[in-house]
Amino acid sequence: GFAIPIAQLFGARDYSDLRRHVANAAWLCIAFSVVLTITTVTLTRPLLVLMQTPEDILDGAVIYIGWIFASIPFIFLYNMVASIMRALGDSKTPLYFLILTSALNIGLDLLFIVPFKMGILGAALATDISQAISGGFLCRKFEVLHMQKGELAFSKRACIRLMGIGVPMGLQCSITAIGSVIMQWAVNVLGSTAVAAVTAASKTMNLLTVPLESVGTAMATYSGQNLGAARMDRVRKGVTSALLIATVYSIASALILHFADVAVMSLFLDTTTEVEIVAMGREYLFWNSVFFVPLGALIVWRY
């Protein structure tokens, strides 16, 4: 959300105000990350208990999500810098570092879990470390902005503009996340088998729907830059193109899930022995894939 005013200023070629907004976006991210980290780490176990997480997986869930919450500052760092670079028209560098993060995460997962036998804690630490390293390197590479005197100072006007777009987008995502938490609470009541099924199916669905979110992210930058340049004709053309891309991809993804859902789920579980989990996961995936086309349209319009 903070990247959208920056993209608008980039389109308008107002580079001084752009740098001022970048600096204030950083101050806001630091403040938000501190508050969120302290709050979520403190409330990890109470929230999981409130969600009726099955007893046999509660301790492991507390360890994993607690350490993930502890890395919120690194998540803010990576996403803020990557979003600003996209706002300035550089989408390749964040992609390269995302690939680096993924590869590093997988490597550390294998290292911590297999030879070091750190279990769930190892999986969480692998995610934290890879996020921190990627965010740090990306920040060092971020040389496109050279702050002038006074541009690093706190600006009430810039913060109001940033939060005017960032907070509604954050709440928008929060509403979806709260819905997911409520759904997870309902699934937890059904027991560990249902939890495993929905988890595996969700990972499968996320794997296929990430490109839709990417189209949406591209539209946020594209629309912001063209709005700043007062080119609404290009915004309209972009929306039409994005809707076409999202629709074609959504139909293709739904077909892939229809014929290859078990094969994709085999990336996350043993489909030959966990038959009940697979059956539940397939049902979950089918009803989600039916709505891929409206989901794609929603994402494009929303961004």
Wavefront OBJ file of the C-alpha trace (Angstrom):
o trace
v 0.000 0.000 0.000
v 2.813 2.438 0.834
v 4.315 1.799 -2.616
v 1.285 3.199 -4.471
v 1.812 6.922 -3.586
v 5.507 6.379 -4.394
v 4.565 4.990 -7.833
v 2.276 7.997 -8.384
v 5.070 10.429 -7.513
v 7.455 8.522 -9.781
v 4.943 8.855 -12.638
v 4.623 12.577 -11.894
v 8.465 12.873 -11.789
v 8.345 14.539 -8.367
v 11.525 12.883 -7.098
v 12.068 15.036 -4.020
v 8.613 14.262 -2.615
v 9.117 10.639 -3.670
v 12.229 10.343 -1.494
v 10.370 12.002 1.397
v 7.581 9.420 1.096
v 10.114 6.558 0.985
v 11.743 7.802 4.206
v 8.403 8.130 5.995
v 7.298 4.714 4.726
v 10.403 3.344 6.448
v 9.552 5.087 9.744
v 5.985 3.752 9.610
v 7.169 0.209 8.813
v 9.576 0.253 11.767
v 6.797 1.391 14.106
v 4.267 -1.152 12.796
v 6.765 -4.038 12.876
v 7.716 -3.386 16.517
v 4.068 -3.243 17.645
v 3.047 -6.303 15.614
v 6.054 -8.386 16.697
v 5.529 -7.772 20.417
v 1.765 -8.316 20.187
v 1.810 -11.501 18.103
v 4.690 -13.205 19.934
v 2.990 -12.501 23.283
v -0.397 -13.797 22.131
v 0.769 -16.821 20.099
v -0.333 -19.581 22.504
v -3.584 -17.877 23.664
v -4.648 -17.356 20.055
v -3.897 -20.956 19.057
v -5.789 -22.219 22.114
v -8.694 -19.907 21.256
v -8.705 -21.405 17.734
v -9.083 -24.864 19.337
v -5.856 -26.167 17.840
v -5.710 -29.948 18.502
v -3.630 -30.776 21.607
v -1.349 -33.169 19.711
v -0.059 -30.366 17.446
v -0.443 -27.330 19.756
v 3.142 -27.192 21.099
v 4.620 -27.557 17.617
v 2.308 -24.864 16.258
v 3.299 -22.473 19.076
v 7.012 -22.992 18.361
v 6.644 -22.541 14.610
v 4.318 -19.547 14.402
v 5.974 -17.866 17.409
v 9.333 -17.802 15.631
v 7.681 -16.706 12.372
v 6.079 -13.797 14.240
v 9.495 -12.921 15.674
v 10.764 -12.301 12.133
v 8.056 -9.736 11.278
v 10.664 -6.886 11.077
v 12.538 -8.832 8.362
v 9.274 -9.472 6.491
v 8.551 -5.726 6.610
v 12.090 -4.952 5.421
v 11.977 -7.253 2.389
v 8.430 -6.351 1.325
v 8.909 -2.602 1.768
v 12.118 -2.444 -0.255
v 10.814 -4.850 -2.927
v 7.561 -2.884 -3.259
v 9.388 0.430 -3.610
v 11.677 -1.007 -6.281
v 8.617 -2.268 -8.189
v 7.029 1.184 -7.808
v 10.105 2.627 -9.535
v 9.751 0.135 -12.398
v 12.280 -2.516 -11.307
v 10.432 -5.831 -10.876
v 13.398 -8.050 -11.811
v 15.640 -7.415 -8.795
v 12.926 -8.340 -6.230
v 12.249 -11.497 -8.282
v 15.921 -12.520 -8.182
v 16.031 -12.037 -4.425
v 12.756 -13.917 -3.980
v 14.311 -16.862 -5.845
v 17.367 -16.537 -3.584
v 15.143 -16.494 -0.487
v 13.233 -19.590 -1.612
v 16.382 -21.553 -2.443
v 18.026 -20.506 0.827
v 14.898 -21.428 2.800
v 14.783 -24.912 1.253
v 18.504 -25.458 1.857
v 18.299 -24.344 5.490
v 15.146 -26.459 6.005
v 17.027 -29.566 4.907
v 20.107 -28.612 6.958
v 18.263 -27.843 10.209
v 15.709 -30.664 10.013
v 17.758 -33.608 8.673
v 21.375 -33.485 10.004
v 20.765 -31.032 12.880
v 17.414 -32.677 13.840
v 15.900 -29.369 14.978
v 12.385 -30.320 13.837
v 9.710 -27.610 13.749
v 12.054 -25.020 15.272
v 14.494 -25.651 12.414
v 11.781 -25.050 9.811
v 10.831 -21.745 11.444
v 14.433 -20.559 11.823
v 15.140 -21.427 8.173
v 12.334 -19.086 7.121
v 13.485 -16.319 9.488
v 17.143 -16.455 8.417
v 16.374 -16.536 4.688
v 14.036 -13.515 5.043
v 16.655 -11.567 7.018
v 19.475 -12.275 4.552
v 17.366 -11.496 1.485
v 15.998 -8.273 2.993
v 19.475 -7.161 4.044
v 21.035 -7.777 0.622
v 18.100 -6.160 -1.180
v 18.392 -3.107 1.056
v 22.119 -2.796 0.275
v 21.426 -2.989 -3.444
v 18.746 -0.310 -3.135
v 20.841 2.598 -4.414
v 18.272 4.277 -6.676
v 17.404 6.823 -3.966
v 19.943 9.251 -2.557
v 18.339 11.262 0.232
v 18.873 15.017 0.247
v 18.943 17.231 3.332
v 15.612 17.234 5.169
v 14.067 14.372 3.171
v 14.664 11.822 5.932
v 12.696 13.884 8.456
v 9.245 12.871 9.686
v 6.479 14.410 7.550
v 2.902 14.403 8.813
v 1.581 15.081 5.313
v 3.523 12.170 3.784
v 2.493 9.791 6.586
v -1.189 10.698 6.183
v -0.995 10.069 2.442
v 0.848 6.757 2.916
v -1.541 5.515 5.587
v -4.529 6.724 3.551
v -3.744 3.952 1.074
v -1.677 1.547 3.200
v -4.133 1.139 6.086
v -7.203 0.341 3.908
v -5.125 -2.187 1.937
v -3.868 -3.685 5.194
v -7.404 -3.936 6.574
v -8.539 -5.431 3.282
v -5.945 -8.193 3.630
v -6.784 -8.508 7.328
v -10.442 -9.183 6.569
v -9.382 -12.051 4.305
v -6.914 -13.275 6.934
v -9.508 -13.093 9.714
v -11.834 -15.144 7.516
v -9.045 -17.711 7.108
v -8.507 -17.807 10.881
v -12.230 -18.409 11.464
v -12.189 -21.162 8.842
v -9.079 -22.690 10.455
v -10.845 -22.612 13.830
v -13.743 -24.568 12.287
v -11.340 -27.047 10.682
v -9.416 -27.507 13.954
v -12.621 -28.771 15.572
v -12.669 -31.609 13.002
v -9.297 -32.961 14.212
v -5.723 -33.396 12.982
v -6.668 -35.248 9.784
v -8.829 -32.373 8.557
v -6.114 -29.871 9.559
v -3.556 -31.799 7.483
v -5.953 -31.997 4.508
v -6.750 -28.287 4.473
v -3.090 -27.373 5.016
v -1.911 -29.496 2.068
v -4.782 -28.307 -0.143
v -4.182 -24.660 0.806
v -0.503 -24.932 -0.101
v -1.502 -26.473 -3.435
v -4.008 -23.697 -4.111
v -1.552 -20.976 -3.057
v 1.003 -22.429 -5.453
v -1.422 -21.886 -8.323
v -2.952 -18.555 -7.253
v 0.313 -16.675 -6.563
v 0.494 -15.580 -10.251
v -2.942 -13.946 -9.858
v -1.619 -11.895 -6.935
v 1.398 -11.009 -9.079
v -0.875 -9.659 -11.817
v -2.622 -7.605 -9.129
v 0.659 -6.255 -7.766
v 1.712 -5.295 -11.289
v -1.583 -3.428 -11.733
v -0.987 -1.445 -8.516
v 2.363 -0.178 -9.806
v 1.168 0.274 -13.383
v -1.982 2.157 -12.363
v -0.105 4.289 -9.823
v 2.565 5.386 -12.298
v 0.015 6.192 -15.022
v -2.282 7.988 -12.582
v 0.694 10.133 -11.543
v 1.379 10.845 -15.231
v -2.364 11.629 -15.815
v -2.700 8.794 -18.358
v -6.046 7.208 -17.445
v -6.346 5.844 -20.993
v -3.362 3.581 -20.270
v -4.883 2.535 -16.931
v -8.046 1.373 -18.730
v -6.032 -0.554 -21.322
v -3.976 -2.134 -18.528
v -7.092 -3.266 -16.662
v -8.484 -4.925 -19.804
v -5.190 -6.730 -20.458
v -4.842 -7.819 -16.836
v -8.410 -9.184 -16.733
v -7.710 -11.196 -19.889
v -4.476 -12.612 -18.429
v -6.167 -13.444 -15.108
v -9.147 -15.138 -16.793
v -7.036 -17.323 -19.090
v -4.732 -18.299 -16.220
v -7.664 -19.016 -13.852
v -9.310 -21.386 -16.337
v -5.997 -23.148 -16.999
v -5.338 -23.512 -13.231
v -8.804 -24.943 -12.611
v -8.243 -27.527 -15.365
v -4.828 -28.438 -13.944
v -6.358 -28.987 -10.508
v -9.182 -31.076 -11.985
v -6.799 -33.531 -13.647
v -3.644 -33.287 -11.514
v -4.776 -32.365 -7.987
v -3.367 -35.544 -6.417
v -0.034 -35.133 -8.209
v 0.323 -31.530 -6.988
v -0.679 -32.488 -3.416
v 1.996 -35.184 -3.459
v 4.509 -32.310 -3.114
v 3.219 -31.800 0.439
v 2.157 -35.253 1.670
v 2.350 -39.002 0.969
v -0.693 -39.548 -1.248
v -0.286 -43.332 -1.291
v -0.814 -43.809 2.459
v -2.756 -40.718 3.572
v -5.861 -41.541 1.538
v -8.382 -39.827 3.824
v -6.379 -36.603 3.851
v -6.132 -36.674 0.040
v -9.895 -37.164 -0.332
v -10.641 -34.187 1.912
v -7.997 -32.081 0.157
v -9.427 -32.848 -3.296
v -12.890 -31.706 -2.215
v -11.427 -28.483 -0.806
v -9.482 -27.822 -4.018
v -12.449 -28.484 -6.314
v -14.732 -25.926 -4.698
v -11.962 -23.341 -4.589
v -11.022 -23.822 -8.260
v -14.635 -23.193 -9.327
v -14.188 -19.580 -8.195
v -10.734 -18.886 -9.684
v -12.113 -16.646 -12.465
v -14.014 -14.236 -10.160
v -11.026 -14.342 -7.790
v -8.738 -13.193 -10.615
v -11.112 -10.348 -11.536
v -11.426 -9.321 -7.875
v -7.648 -9.165 -7.455
v -7.174 -7.030 -10.585
v -9.905 -4.527 -9.641
v -8.825 -4.402 -6.013
v -5.209 -3.529 -6.779
l 1 2 3 4 5 6 7 8 9 10 11 12 13 14 15 16 17 18 19 20 21 22 23 24 25 26 27 28 29 30 31 32 33 34 35 36 37 38 39 40 41 42 43 44 45 46 47 48 49 50 51 52 53 54 55 56 57 58 59 60 61 62 63 64 65 66 67 68 69 70 71 72 73 74 75 76 77 78 79 80 81 82 83 84 85 86 87 88 89 90 91 92 93 94 95 96 97 98 99 100 101 102 103 104 105 106 107 108 109 110 111 112 113 114 115 116 117 118 119 120 121 122 123 124 125 126 127 128 129 130 131 132 133 134 135 136 137 138 139 140 141 142 143 144 145 146 147 148 149 150 151 152 153 154 155 156 157 158 159 160 161 162 163 164 165 166 167 168 169 170 171 172 173 174 175 176 177 178 179 180 181 182 183 184 185 186 187 188 189 190 191 192 193 194 195 196 197 198 199 200 201 202 203 204 205 206 207 208 209 210 211 212 213 214 215 216 217 218 219 220 221 222 223 224 225 226 227 228 229 230 231 232 233 234 235 236 237 238 239 240 241 242 243 244 245 246 247 248 249 250 251 252 253 254 255 256 257 258 259 260 261 262 263 264 265 266 267 268 269 270 271 272 273 274 275 276 277 278 279 280 281 282 283 284 285 286 287 288 289 290 291 292 293 294 295 296 297 298 299 300 301 302 303
